[in-house]
Structure formats: structure tokens, C-alpha cells
């Protein structure tokens, strides 16, 4: 059974959000249905990149769970941060 096609979602912080809100993120791989992320080497790279971005003060990741073709994370962004830009930059850095 093929995985459903994902639509692009709005990744901006809503105006009504509190400055100290925690966001639930889901990030999917382009190749759906394959085990892309749950490999030891890949997982190490992902978690090291998360720690690097935390050391830069770009975000605070409370929790991250890797699934075969996507990840889930609970993330805090600084009040001055642009969530969409930070996540996009992280994805480019990781790739």
C-alpha cells in the first residue's frame, strides 16, 4: 500500500502562539516507506546535528523520535527565531 502524498504545510509560528511555546514537528523523508532514518550511522548524524543546532542557540529539542521514514520532535524556538527558516537551514545542513 503506497504512503499518502504529503501537502506542504504552513511552517510559520502563528500570531497567537506564546513566545515560549513548544512545537510538535513531523519531518518526512522524500522516499516514503523506506528505512532511511533508523540506521545507526544516520541516527548518529541526525542527533549530532540536533546537538550542534542547540549549541548555537537556534532551538531546544525536548524529544526526538526517529521512525523509518520520518521523525517526530518536540522543539522550543527562541522568541526571535523563525521556525521555518531554522528547520529549513537544519535540513540543508543535515543533507
DRENBAVEX-276884 format. One record per residue (C-alpha): x, y negated, z; residue number from 0; chain; residue in one letter. Coordinates in nm, 3 decimals. Layout:
! DRENBAVEX-276884
NODE       px       py       pz  num  chaine  residu
NODE        X        Y        Z  NUM       A       A
...
END
This chain:
! DRENBAVEX-276884
NODE       px       py       pz  num  chaine  residu
NODE    0.000    0.000    0.000    0       A       X
NODE    0.159   -0.333   -0.104    1       A       X
NODE    0.205   -0.608    0.153    2       A       X
NODE   -0.015   -0.915    0.110    3       A       X
NODE    0.132   -1.217   -0.063    4       A       X
NODE    0.210   -1.498    0.179    5       A       X
NODE    0.093   -1.851    0.117    6       A       X
NODE    0.313   -2.143    0.206    7       A       X
NODE    0.203   -2.291    0.537    8       A       X
NODE    0.244   -2.644    0.666    9       A       X
NODE    0.556   -2.640    0.883   10       A       X
NODE    0.529   -2.986    1.035   11       A       X
NODE    0.469   -3.043    1.404   12       A       X
NODE    0.107   -3.152    1.445   13       A       X
NODE    0.049   -3.504    1.575   14       A       X
NODE   -0.150   -3.371    1.873   15       A       X
NODE    0.134   -3.145    1.995   16       A       X
NODE    0.305   -3.226    2.322   17       A       X
NODE    0.674   -3.314    2.292   18       A       X
NODE    0.774   -3.010    2.500   19       A       X
NODE    0.556   -2.756    2.318   20       A       X
NODE    0.676   -2.403    2.241   21       A       X
NODE    0.605   -2.279    1.888   22       A       X
NODE    0.540   -1.926    1.768   23       A       X
NODE    0.723   -1.872    1.439   24       A       X
NODE    0.694   -1.588    1.192   25       A       X
NODE    0.953   -1.580    0.916   26       A       X
NODE    0.914   -1.321    0.640   27       A       X
NODE    1.174   -1.183    0.402   28       A       X
NODE    1.116   -1.223    0.032   29       A       X
NODE    1.133   -0.847   -0.021   30       A       X
NODE    0.837   -0.732    0.187   31       A       X
NODE    0.802   -0.374    0.306   32       A       X
NODE    1.177   -0.302    0.317   33       A       X
NODE    1.400   -0.273    0.621   34       A       X
NODE    1.603   -0.586    0.567   35       A       X
NODE    1.645   -0.716    0.923   36       A       X
NODE    1.657   -0.411    1.151   37       A       X
NODE    2.014   -0.319    1.069   38       A       X
NODE    2.286   -0.362    1.328   39       A       X
NODE    2.511   -0.590    1.123   40       A       X
NODE    2.222   -0.808    1.007   41       A       X
NODE    2.074   -0.833    1.358   42       A       X
NODE    2.412   -0.945    1.497   43       A       X
NODE    2.439   -1.214    1.227   44       A       X
NODE    2.087   -1.339    1.298   45       A       X
NODE    2.132   -1.356    1.675   46       A       X
NODE    2.474   -1.524    1.644   47       A       X
NODE    2.326   -1.787    1.413   48       A       X
NODE    2.044   -1.847    1.664   49       A       X
NODE    2.300   -1.898    1.941   50       A       X
NODE    2.504   -2.131    1.719   51       A       X
NODE    2.198   -2.349    1.649   52       A       X
NODE    2.121   -2.351    2.022   53       A       X
NODE    2.478   -2.468    2.093   54       A       X
NODE    2.418   -2.760    1.853   55       A       X
NODE    2.101   -2.854    2.045   56       A       X
NODE    1.878   -2.801    1.744   57       A       X
NODE    1.640   -2.565    1.926   58       A       X
NODE    1.596   -2.334    2.219   59       A       X
NODE    1.481   -1.985    2.128   60       A       X
NODE    1.296   -1.830    2.421   61       A       X
NODE    1.247   -1.497    2.248   62       A       X
NODE    1.308   -1.344    1.906   63       A       X
NODE    1.190   -1.006    1.783   64       A       X
NODE    1.323   -0.856    1.462   65       A       X
NODE    1.089   -0.642    1.258   66       A       X
NODE    1.196   -0.460    0.937   67       A       X
NODE    1.085   -0.738    0.700   68       A       X
NODE    1.009   -1.035    0.926   69       A       X
NODE    1.085   -1.188    1.263   70       A       X
NODE    0.883   -1.350    1.538   71       A       X
NODE    1.020   -1.617    1.769   72       A       X
NODE    0.910   -1.849    2.048   73       A       X
NODE    1.101   -2.172    1.990   74       A       X
NODE    1.128   -2.512    2.157   75       A       X
NODE    1.242   -2.802    1.941   76       A       X
NODE    1.386   -3.130    2.073   77       A       X
NODE    1.136   -3.416    2.073   78       A       X
NODE    1.333   -3.585    1.794   79       A       X
NODE    1.360   -3.264    1.589   80       A       X
NODE    1.195   -3.198    1.257   81       A       X
NODE    1.079   -2.838    1.292   82       A       X
NODE    1.051   -2.777    0.919   83       A       X
NODE    1.397   -2.916    0.848   84       A       X
NODE    1.562   -2.732    1.137   85       A       X
NODE    1.413   -2.396    1.038   86       A       X
NODE    1.491   -2.456    0.670   87       A       X
NODE    1.851   -2.552    0.749   88       A       X
NODE    1.886   -2.242    0.969   89       A       X
NODE    1.754   -2.016    0.693   90       A       X
NODE    2.001   -2.166    0.445   91       A       X
NODE    2.285   -2.136    0.698   92       A       X
NODE    2.196   -1.772    0.763   93       A       X
NODE    2.171   -1.682    0.395   94       A       X
END
